[in-house]
Structures are given as C-alpha cells and as structure tokens.
Amino acid sequence: MAKFRGAVVVDIEKCKGCDLCVIACPSKVLSLAKEVNGKGYHYSEMIRPEACIGCANCGLVCPDSVITVYKMNVQ
C-alpha cells in the first residue's frame, strides 16, 4: 500500500484567520501564525509539515477557498 504525504499551501494575503482549518485538521498540522498579513489577520500556516496526510479537510472547510492541498507518494 502506498504511503502519502500532504502539503498545504495557503494564500496568506486572502486568509482571514477564521481557524476552521486548524480545528478540522486531524493531524494538528496547522496553526495560526503570530505574524499578520496585509489586512491584519493572523493567517494559517503549517507547523508540522511532516505530519500532513493530505486529507484535504482544511481545504474543504475553508470558507474563502484559500487553501490548496497537494498529495504526494512517499517511497
């Protein structure tokens, strides 16, 4: 059975920091950044990229569709 690793890409300038993606992540990969974007929001970022399973729950719950999830095979 193939193993997968995921990668989450957030458009930080469009993220409003609603925290829904952080709550939806079963692997606790995401967190809100201490820095703010151009609009003054704490944006979502990966804090544990090695734990991402590529489930895309974060992208599904994002109300502004600013999250893209990539899934890669790990050999």
Secondary structure, DSSP 4 states (H G I P E B T S, - for coil): --EEEEEEEE-TTT-----HHHHH-TT--EEEEEEE-TTS-EEEEES-GGG-----HHHHH-TT--EEEEEEEE-
